[in-house]
Amino acid sequence: MSIQTWTFIIVGLTFALYIGIAIWSRAASTKEFYVAGGGVSPLANGLATAADWMSAASFLGMAGIIAFSGYDGSVYLMGWTGGYVLLALLLAPYLRKFGKFTVPDFIGDRYYSNVARTVAVVAALFVSFTYVAGQMRGVGVVFSRFLDVDVNTGVYIGMAVVLFYAFLGGMKGITYTQVAQYCVLIFAFMVPAIFISLMATGNPVPQIGFGSAGEDGVYLLDKLDGLMTDLGFTAYTDGSKSTTDVFFITAALMLGTAGLPHVIIRFFTVPKVRDARKSAGYALLFIAILYTTAPAIAVFARTNLMKTVQDTPYKEIPTWFTKWEDTGLIAWTDKNEDGKIQYLPGPAIDGKKPEFSESRGDYGERIIYNFGKGKNELYIDRDITVLANPEIAGLPNWVIALVAAGGLAAALSTAAGLLLVISTSISHDLIKKQLAPDISDKKELWIARFSALLAVVVAGYFGIHPPGFVASVVALAFGLAASSFFPAIVMGIFSKRMNREGAIAGMVAGLGITCYYIARFKLGWVGQEETSKAEHWWWGISPEGFGTVGMLVNLAVAFLVSKFTASPPEEVQEIVEHIRIPSGSGEALEH
Amino acid sequence: MDTSQRKKYWKENLRYLAILLSIWFLVSYGFGILLVDQLNSIRLGGFKLGFWFAQQGSIFVFVILIFVYVRLMNKLDKKYKVNE
């Protein structure tokens, strides 16, 4: 059977499964809609959290980023896993004991202030919207590559599926579909990885395989380092980022991970404090399976690529190369006119994407207009690492179809988790808690459903018309979460003295300085262009790592302000005492 | 549970956190970032040790840390009879 047929069958089956689960797990109350009734087992919650966490970017992009940045890619590996240690030790058990539905709930109650609640709602909405736009786009891209439909049609199909289970089941529907989606995505990720590891090193475990030797007895990593340095690249195992920058980016990603609302609310769904701790462990275990495999795939793919294309005549190149050239993910210009491919350091093209003309060159290659001046002749999109790996390794068609289903599972599960945060922020934190406190549970449930509908439509709109800054929003989402939620929540638990004034001032200062830095150095929205280049970064910290500074500013301002203002009232100090002791959490509180 | 018991429970909890988070910091920021060049002169099979910690070892340790924390806290909860 062709790849196309296989893809239709496998994707169709998985979608039918998700919809079946959605119908089975309809929500009957707001408690079911917001926190799945508080009755999810730690194992199921761990699986759901892992699916929620691993987005289309993790599934499709991660191995590629590492393959093309080597050691520097470690910031993502450590940053997006280490945050779970903070989450498990500093946040999850206490927030579970606190036992409400949302992160703004905690901030609003602990800091006895609707201003604090509103700051938290705005930050939660902003973080979730920036994040979800990329997911919807990811759904569209996977559809267009594997099923030959238009990207926009792909976004519409994705919207319909997510809406179906988010609207019906809320958190309950999302949780159980995410469990299924994790199984699909990890199977789809591991099957090609195991095959490729076997082929490259004879060892089926990719984590061990990429530290082993190939047939010639040379260690794979040494060979890759050699291949790269010979051509003038930095060695794969050495980075080109400064140590300071690596440090700060890793920290910002960790702190941001622990502060992302769609991750935090997953821990409200388990029955007990004990379960919250345990399910954080399960979540990280399931995430670690993919995150420790990705660097192995990266090494296999990079080595394979360097060996296959370097100085190979275009005429003799394998078919996967020309196939991906047709989709625009690969482009080649014969700059020195020898008919062979030279893959060297430096950009092959001017700008971000190759601009193709209609005509073909002497060897049948697609001609591009914007090839650069350097000697490098080859442009490769990083996403190709996971997408094309099964073909490069010559795996059967059903494996390739599986990768498509896995990519969709990853994108859909993350999108659904984010949409829930958005709808909850609107129906619970804004309407129920602030505008109309007297509405009945039934009414609130319907408002929650319609906010989910609204959120899907808005996310779909951004998916079809991605704003220019979407590519750089990951930095923004993590920076904002790191500089606002993480310190506010941790101080709320570990400092009884922290008061309303301190927390609000801290959040505003942290958010403010992080927004300013990213707007100036990443987006170029403020300040002069000539003073906003990399050499003007403060202490050499890139915008991706600035959330760490934002967090420190938040802490410093909060402690300073709280020192000169009144202690929190007695009953708030009682709340803090209460959440520090695990017993008596019971079920997640009704309002 | 009276106040002094509560204080004791919290203090022990904080001590666990301090120890576990020090290890968390050491394997990632220490071995994986700050000391990576020094550790890279040591080999672990085909891996340079610093590189291995940055892309593999730190993640394994993170997982172990959480499960150790779960065990420690379950014991602590039992000791102070605050388990559910």
Interface residues (C-beta under 8 A of the other chain):
Chain A: I66 Y71 G73 S74 L77 M78 T81 G82 Y84 V85 A88 L89 L90 P93 Q207 F210 G211 S212 A213 Y219 L220 L221 D222 T237 T243 V246 F247 T250 A251 K272 V273 R274 R277 K278 A280 G281 L284 L285 A288 Y291 T292 P295 E577 R580 I581 P582 S583 G584 S585
Chain B: M1 R6 Y9 W10 N13 L17 L20 L21 W24 S28 Y29 G32 I33 L34 V36 N40 L44 G45 G46 F47 K48 F51 W52 A54 Q55 Q56 S58 I59 F60 F62 V63 L65 I66 F67 Y69 V70 M73 N74 D77 K81 V82 N83 E84
